[in-house]
Amino acid sequence: MMTFEQLLEVMTPEVHAAMKTAVELGKWPDGRRLSSEEREACLQAVIAYDAKHLPEEQRVGYIDRTKPDGTQHGPSQSTEDIIRILNS
C-alpha cells in the first residue's frame, strides 16, 4: 500500500485536477459518488499537492486580501470579536 507521502511524490497535475474536481462535485469522473472518507482523503491530497507545487495565490482556499488601492487588508477578526452573546 502507498503512503500519503508516496502518493504526493507520484501525483501528476492531471490526477490533482481529477481529485480537485471529484471533491468539488462529490463524485468521480465515472459518476460514482465519493464516500466521506474518499472526499476527506482527496481534499487532504489536493491541499498538500497545492502547498508543494503551486504559488500561494493558486492554492485551494486562497483569499486575496488586496484592497483596490493595492494595500492589504488587516488580519481577519476572530469570531470572539465578531460575535457577542448577550445574556438577559
N, C-alpha and C positions, 0 to 999 in steps of 0.2 A: 504494500500500500504506500502511496505517495504522501509525504509530509506536506504541510502547508507551505513551508519554505521552498520545497522542491517544485511544488505547483507554480509558485510565483516565478521561479527561475525559468521554467519552460513555457509559461503563458505567453502567447502571441498577442499582438494587437487585435487580431480577429476574434480570438477566444475572449479577450477582455470585453470587446464590443458586444459579443453574444451574451456574456454574463450580465453586462450592464442592461441590455435590452430585456433579458429574462427577468431581472429584478424589477425593472420599470413596469413591465406588462404582467408579471406574475405567472408567466408561462414560458416554456422552452420554445425554440423556433418551430418544433414539430407540433406545437399546440398543447402538449401535456402541461398541466398546472404544476408549479413549483410547490413543494411542501414547505412548511415554515422553516425546517432545518436547512433545506436547499437554498431558500431565499437568504437566510442569515449567512450561510457559508459563502454564497456568491457575492453578497454585499461586502463581506469582510475581504474577500479576494480582490474585488474591484477597488476598494479603498486602499488596500495595501499596494496594489499594482500602480494606482494613481500616484501614491506618495513616492514610489520608487522611480517612475518613468515620466511623469508629467509635471510641467511647471504648475505652481500653486493655483494660478487663475484658471487652469483647465481641469482641476480636480473636482470630484463629486463633493458637493456641499460648499463649494467656494462662494463667498459673498463679497462682491465688490463694494468696498466701503468708501469709495472715492466720491466726493461731492462734485457737482457740476463745475465748480471753480478749480478743481484739481486737488484740493486739500482732502485730508482723511477725516472721516467721522471718528469720534472718540470710541472707546470700547463700549460694548453693549452693557446696558444696565442689568444687574441681576434681578431675578424675579422678586427678591425681597424689596428692592427699591420700587418696583413697578406695582406690585400687588400689596395692598394693605387691608388686612382683615380687621373689621371693627366689631368689637363685642358690645352688645347693647344690654 
